Amino acid sequence: MKKSIFKFSILTMVLGAVLFSCEKNDIIPETAELYEEGFNSTTGNHDQILEGKNKILRPVLHMSFGKEISEEEADFQWESAVIDYIKKNPVQNKVSSEWFFKIITTTGDQTNNNTFNDVQFTATFNTDVGSSVAYGALEDVGNVRGQTDRYLFRGTYPGQVVSWVEAESATLSLKGTDGWLVTKFKVKIKRVDQTASATGFSSVVTFPNVILDNTDPQNWDVFETGNIGTGRLEF
């Protein structure tokens, strides 16, 4: 009887070890998929060394919306927040040497599409007195898969009063090796967002579906929209 009990105990231990081994092997591939995404850039502009730029703009307002929120509801919440902010923080000089503009990005909804790396942008604006380029940082962008991030910035042409502004082109840059799939990237200048009286609308609208990534953690991958801006905002 004791021999039978001993054999049963050994058999139980062996089966337990086999089951544990199977469970462990089942877990490893999924974990590897989450943390070993590899190099996946599709822009053709990876591992760039960006030179120091002028003053880096920071957003005056930022809101993130998960994929479970409809675009209509996100629009309503965002536009309400923008109106409230501008009422409380108008352009001080009341003339059209400054303007508010918006940046919108959407992150892909698959594994490894999100990122925690630094992201910057440039937005080039044409005006009646010359070209103006805004250099800015997008804070906490793309942290969650399927997330849409919306930002409000102040653009400016220092020392000049402009009669009109056009959004001409933009770039989006990711630093480091934590790749990011961008499905939407927009720059918008809207009449209702300005403190000075304005008419019209201008934008750069893209649906890139590109992966920004690098092999060197200190370098940048750059997506360029090209000169595709439309419309004009007039003061």
Secondary structure as GFF3:
##gff-version 3
##sequence-region A 1 235
A	DSSP	alpha_helix	2	35	.	.	.	ID=ss1
A	DSSP	beta_strand	61	65	.	.	.	ID=ss2
A	DSSP	alpha_helix	71	88	.	.	.	ID=ss3
A	DSSP	beta_strand	98	107	.	.	.	ID=ss4
A	DSSP	beta_strand	119	127	.	.	.	ID=ss5
A	DSSP	beta_strand	130	137	.	.	.	ID=ss6
A	DSSP	beta_strand	148	156	.	.	.	ID=ss7
A	DSSP	beta_strand	164	175	.	.	.	ID=ss8
A	DSSP	beta_strand	180	190	.	.	.	ID=ss9
A	DSSP	three_ten_helix	191	193	.	.	.	ID=ss10
A	DSSP	beta_strand	199	206	.	.	.	ID=ss11
A	DSSP	beta_strand	210	212	.	.	.	ID=ss12
A	DSSP	beta_strand	220	224	.	.	.	ID=ss13
A	DSSP	beta_strand	230	234	.	.	.	ID=ss14
###
